[in-house]
């Protein structure tokens, strides 16, 4: 096929594709908020909110399930133009941003998006047609809609679950495909010489006064200042007074930039400026504000002007070019106008830079007395070095291969939930390897939830609950902010209320470093995923319920809630005794605990054979068996530990690098142990906390830039493998979305060294507080049957038969909350009476398992002064609720307790059964509240099943 025939074929093919896309769009059902929004409450029922793709009368695409919607324009490029919570008619989006951005081989491209929005407080439909596509961005090629797909395999353990959970999460996946064209390559080549691509040596936005600046302030008036009313860089000065700051700069600097705002200053000769002191001269770029022009003074005379009219802000720039100094100015910081130039003599070096009001010779002398005052602002200063090597040569030719790189942006929308998920993939269809240096998979400019003019030490973030599957370093959902996303201030939002424009209302989803991933020819890179729950309320319990439901849906294995024991010795007879007792009383799992002697790294044939025999014995009794291993917070050796610069330390004090030789061997041993033995549970302590590693000698990463991504992938690949094998994962870090089953509900070693009576209250407090962000099945507690970390006999329960009332209270606390604990000791019972008590509460839990594993509504927090109570709710179950009320006092109590039963989904009259015996009917008032009259003996509890 010759060239012209080939081009004609491509044009025809594109035309067919375009017609196909247009035809497909025309087949989509029409969307309107009024007809497509659903009523009903997604937290207490299934509103039949099915995800689908729609179109508007303007031709925009709408991805919606009737609870939420995300609207896209596809011309002249794809951009999100709406993000709405429909039941409350809340529009979150205020400004258009790129759908993503990627840095490949050192070159950064936006993906989709539109430019030209003038005001970023809100977005009107009539503005959209006037916006332009960034010529340098990846451009829309096509889209597809299909069913959601599982992120990885899951072998379900239904005997540990209250009910079956679907996998994958039902819904739809919308994928937009983007490519680069020659226009984008040429635009990149032209823009590649911009300062943003140089090495940044120094940046100062004058949020505080850097010690490198020396202030020169005229004494002609007491108000003269460079720090006015506490605002650094704000100059208050008389018209002809000199007020400026000066400093040295790195010797390798090639470009200097200053941004200034004239404010009310109308000076001319003493106008706001940017000065230098060279070895042989003192040039100055300055603003003759009342005349509306910028002038370059070359050290002897004015040598060039630039008319700027009534502009309020300007950028000044110096570039050290071939034996000359270029002096430039700009109205927007992008398009530069050369105002003048100064030949440089041999040995000429920049000694100082000055920003502010200088005298006509660039110095600090005052002029003729004047009473006119002015207020102006130095907004930023930057020093840049040379360009990186990749910017050399003919970039248009060098980057032609980029046209064979494709970016796909994926959006999941789930049935019956107001939740989107998003991620990107990069396909390398070129002939060579590429490197994905960094990415932003989401940029959302949403409205701010509060109006604050002044500084705030703690901001209220927009009402979107955000989660990712790239989190590490803790048991809290908050770790996501330190690892994979950030609410940032929006530099385009210049009309916000906050004086310093620091309102955090721009969501950016990006790793803090890297990933710096090599993608072979024909290969693909996939980012991590972000989930966005659009809340319909600010009420704490409701937002918490939404978050819990999201995590259960996206990580349904977290509903597996086996009853487990921590046996303190891994000797055969001790383990078998624990297995036998567990089976007798209805426990479902035994873990060879820390300090038990279990060694997951012992890959000797003898140990593997012994573990298989123990696992087989456990299976014969209906019990899963596994053990504990510590990863981080341990020291291996200098060769294999995390390497950090001086002054930096691993999060846990010491830690091996997972991609060192030791780390790779460690995971090989884990795979081998669990594959060959049949063990069914793994407790992994000190899981990867996110440490960077600066070593260049470890086999699994090149340097710090790819170290975090590679270490995280190593550990989560193992966790996903465990999930596919049905191996239960007890991990004290937020790895739910990568296969983890459970984290700590609320854990502090010192709590379990307290006297027994105090542990009872603390335990219920930990559960009450921990279940704001977790369902009961998602967090473990701890019961020290033997001494744990101190406290002596007063802190432990052994001999169990001698402290049976306390032991029963602990069982009632935990099983009544649906929370499993690590019962750590040699045995679960030591007498028939003890055995009966343990079996009693296990049977209670299993009888009501579905509702006990459901969400908790927080009624009254334990304080030891009065009753405390929690309400389990399960609107989809036969038992809609279970109310647990505890009496911690030494005397019986009689109370009338008002409880809101809204989240049971019940209305009118409800059937209530107390302690599985006495049934009665109770009315609900208009607020869904019922009055429970209770009589609870001292140091006891009661419960009500609600149907």
Secondary structure, DSSP 4 states (H G I P E B T S, - for coil): --HHHHHHHHHHHHHHHHHHHHHHHHHSEE--HHHH---S-TTTS------EEEE-TTS-EEEE-SSEEEEEE-SSS-EEEEEEETTTTEE-EEE---SEEEEETTEEEEES--B--S--S---HHHHTT-B--TTSBEEEEEEEEE---SS-----GGGSSS---SSPSEEEEEEEEE--HHHHHHHHHHTTSGGGEEEEEEE--SS--TT-EEEE-SSSTT-EEEETTEEEEEEEETT--EEEEE---TT--EEEEEEE-TT---STT-EEEEEEESS---EEEEEGGGTEEEEE-SSSEEEEEE-TT-SEEEEEEEEETTEEEEEEESSSSS-EEEEEEEPPTT--EEEEEEEE--TTSSS---S----EEEEEEEEEEEEEEEPGGG-S-HHHHTGGGGGEEEEEEEEEETTS-EEEEEEEEEE-SSS-EEEEEEESEEEEE--SS--SS--SSPPPPSEEEEES---SSSSGGGHHHHTEEEEE-TT-TTSSSTT---EEEEEE--SS---EEE-TT-EEE---EEEEE-S---HHHHHHHHHHHHHHHTGGGG----EEEES--SHHHHHHHHHHHHHHT--EEEE-TTSS--TT---HHHHHHHHHHHHHHHHTT-EEEEEEE-SS----TTTB----TT---TTS--B-TTSHHHHHHHHHHHHHHHHH---EEEEES---------SS-TT-SSHHHHHHHHHHHHHHHHHHHHHHT-EEEESSS-GGGT--BEESS--GGGGGS-HHHHHHHHHHHHHHHTTSS-GGGEEEEEESS--SS-GGGG---SGGGGHHHHHHHHHHHHHHT--EEEEES-S-SSHHHHHHHHHHHHHHHHTHHHHTSEEEEEE---SSS-EEEEEE-TTSSS-EEEEEEE-SSS-EEEEEEEE-GGGT--SEEEEEETTTEEEEEE--TTSEEEEEEEE-TTEEEEEEE-
